Amino acid sequence: MAAISLSGATLTAPTEPRRRPGTGHPVAAPAPALAWREPDWLPGLESVAPATAGTDWLQDHLLNPHSADILGYLRAARATGGPVLDLGCGAGRLAVPFAHHGFQVEAVDRDESCLGRLRAWALRSGPTAQQAVTATRAELADLRLRRSYGFAMLAGAMISAVDPAARPALLAEITGHLTPHGALALDYTVHRPAGLAADPVRNWVFRVPRYGAADDMVTARQSFDTTAAREEIVYYTRARDGLRRVHATRKWLVDPERLAAELRAAGLRITLRDSHPLDSRTESVFLLCHRR
């Protein structure tokens, strides 16, 4: 069995999928036993498609309660200082905690409803957080920055929501607005090509634990299109209110060598690469990059 950390929960799934007799096609795996450990980097609930009410629910109930990656990004930001640029900020999963820790944060997202929820959260958090967070609506592919930052981040695998054709310009724009000792941090998931070709559809079952309430049960179906370099995850969730919700995220597969070349071309050097396996064919990668 292989383990994968998804939304703060560690789940297990067969490394070799069962096949339909005579077809070679995979069949849906039965619900596997669940194992638990401290969560690592999250898989990212970023999506190429615009945010919807379903996205909001997924962020609130699957991602926000399990935000272990905040600590890693905070450590990196403390080494460089602010201001902080949070790209693809969503409803403020990192931006508001960063404000609580004394950083000035510009939080950028394309969806106004997410930014509205971020502003409301900052307001509820008190005047310090409210004054420290600036919410900016912008498409990452068309990003135009106006100030300098000590630390920029593309958290939650947000880089995989950016069209590969638009990535070089985005990275150059970020680099041009970093302070001399500033840094860019990002994380993403790497899938081994051979594994994708052999098993393009995977099924997961896991629980999202709730404090003082019944756990949510989630089934996720992960599909890969290696020709288009795209990935889709469809979540089927039965929440504690008894309702069943369905939501899909779509993203680009990241080629590590191509991304490294784009970072160099943008004037960045990778100063830290931290990775850990999620299963036999997948690893989660965190990069910290400084100006060259």
N, C-alpha and C positions, 0 to 999 in steps of 0.2 A: 504494500500500500504506500502511496505517496501523499504527503501533506501539502496543503496550500493555505496561505493566510488570506482570507477574503473578508473585508469589512470588519476586521478585528477578531474574527472567529477563525480558528484553524479547523479545516475539514480534511477528510481523507477521501481518496478516490482511487480506483484501480489504475495501475500504470499501463496495463494491457487491456484494452476494452474488449468486451465480448462482441462477436460478430454473428450476423444472421446466417444460418447454414446455407451454403451455396451462393451467397451474394458477396461476402466480404464487407458488407456494410455494418457499421457499429449499431448496437441497440442501446437504448437508454439503460444506464446502470441502475440497479436498485439502490435505495437510500443507504449510503454507507454508514458505518459507525463513526461517531464524532470524537475527535481528540482535541484537547485544549492546551494552549500555552500562551505566553505573553504575545500580543500582536506585534507584528513588525510593520513594514511599509504596506500601505493599503493598495489595492489593485487600481484604484482610480475609477470614479463614476463619471468622468468626463465623457462628453459625447460630441460628435460632429453636428448632430441635429440641435436646433434651438431648445432651450429649457421649456418644460411644460409643468403643469400641476403634478404630473407623475414624477418628474425629476425632483421637484421640491420635496415630495413625500419620501422619495428614495434617499435623498440627501439627509433629511431630518431623522429618519428612522433606521437607516442602515449605516450611514457613514459618520454623521456627527457624533454619535455616542462612543465611537471607537476611533480615536484620533491619535494613535501612538506616534505617528510621524511628526506631529507638532514639536515634540521634544527634540528630535534630530534637527529640524529646521531652526529651532530656537538656539541650539548650541552653535550652529554655523553662523547665525546672524550676530550672536554676541561677540564672535571673533572679529567681525568686520565693522559692526555698528550700523546705525541707520542713516537716513530713512530707509524704509523697507518698501519694496514694490512687490505686491502679491498679484500675479497674473492668473486670470481664471479663478477669481476668489470665491465665486459662488455666493453663499449667504454668510460668509465671514468665518468659516471653520478655522482658518489660521489667523485672519486679520484681527479679529477681536481679541483672542488670547495674546497676540503680539502686542496689541495696544495695552493690555493689562500689564505686560512686562516692560512697559516704558518706551516702546518704539512708536515713532510716527510712521503710519502705514498709508500708502496709496493702494487701494484695492480696486482692481480693474476686472470688469466682466462685461459681456455683451448683453446680458439679460437684465432688464430694469427691475423685474420682479424680484430677482435674487438680490440686487443692490438695495431694494427697498427693505427686504428682510434683514440685510446686513445693518442698515441704518437703524432699524427698529431694535435690533439686538444691542448695538452699541449704545443706543439711548437708554435701554433698560439697564445696561451695565454701569451707568453713571457718567458724570461729566468728563472724567479723565479719558475713558475709552471713546466717548462721543467726539471729543475734541482731537483725539489722536488719529482717527480714521477718516480718510478722504475717499469717497466712493466715486469711481469714474467709469462711465459706460463707453466701451470701445470694443471693436473686433480686434483680436490679436493679430490677424493677418494685415490689418491696416493701422497698427499701433504707431502713434506719434507722441513721444514723451517730451516733457517740457522742463524737467529738473533732473538733478543727479541723485543717485541712490547708493547707499553703502551695501545693500543686499537686495537681490531680486530672486524671486522663486517661481517656479512652475511646478507646484506641488500636486500630489494626487495623480501622477502620470499625465498631467495636463499637456505635455509635449506631444502625446499621441493623439490629441484632439486637433492639432495644427496640421493643415495640409502640408506634406513634405515640400511642395513647390513654394510655400510661403515661409518655411522655416528659416532659410538663410537671411532674408530681410528682417525677420523678427529678431533673430539672434544678434544681427549687426545693430539694430536699433537699441536693444538692451545694453550691449557692450558700450555703445557710444554715450550712454547715460549712467555708467557706473563711475563711482569715485576712483581715484588711482589705485586704492587698495580694496576696492569693492569686489563682490563675488556674485555669481549666479549659481543657484542650486536647483536641481531638478531630479525627478525620479521617473523611471519607466520600467516596463516589463519586457524581457527578452524571451522569445520563443525559438527553440532550435528548429530550423527549417525542415529537417528530416522528420521530426516529430509531428509537425503540422501536416505534412503531406500524408503521413501514415494514419493520422487520426484527426481529421479536420473538425470534428464535432465532439464536444465533451459535455458531461452533465455533472452537476454538483448539487449536494444537499447539505445545508448547514443551518445552525441556529444563531440568532442574534440575541444575546442575553439581555434581560431588562432588570433593572434594580426595582424590587418591590412589585414585579408583575411577571406574567407568564412570558416565556421567550417567544420571539417571532420565528417562524419556520420559513426558510427560503430554499427554493430550487432554482438553479441557474443553468442555462443552456448556452454554452460558448461555441461559436462557429467562426471558422477562419476561411477567408478567401485569399489564398496565397498569390494568385495572379494579380489581383487588385491591391494586395497588401493591406487588407482590411480585416477588422475583427468586429463581431457583434456578440453581446451578452444580453440574453433575455432573462429577467428576474421574475419569478412567480412567487409571490409572498403572501402567506396567510398570517395576518397580524393579530394582535391580542384582541382587537375589536371584532374579530371574526370575519372581516372582509378579506377577499382575495384580490390582490393587485398585480398587474402585469406592467413591466416597464423594460425597455430595451435601450442599451447604450451602444453606440457605434464609434469606432476609432480606427486610427491608422496603426499598422505594425511598424515598430521602430527598428531600423537597421543600425546597430551600434557603430559600425565602421563609417557609415555615411554620416551619422550624427556627429561623430568625433571630427570628421573632416570639416563639417559645417561650423563646428565650434572653433576650430583652428582658423578657418577663413574669416570668421567674425572677430578674430583678435583675442580669443580666449584660450587658456590652457587648463587642462584637467589636473587639478591638484589633489583630488581625492576621488577614488572610485570604490564604493562600498557595495558589495553584492552578497546575496544569499539565495540558495535554491528554494523554489517553491514546490517543485516536484522534479521528476527525473528529466524533464525537458524544458523547464521554465525557471528563470531566475528574476529576482527583483534587483534593480540597480539604482543607486543614488550617486549622483555626480556633483561635485563642488568645483566650480571653475572660476579662476581669477584672470584678470586682464594680463595679456602678454607684455 
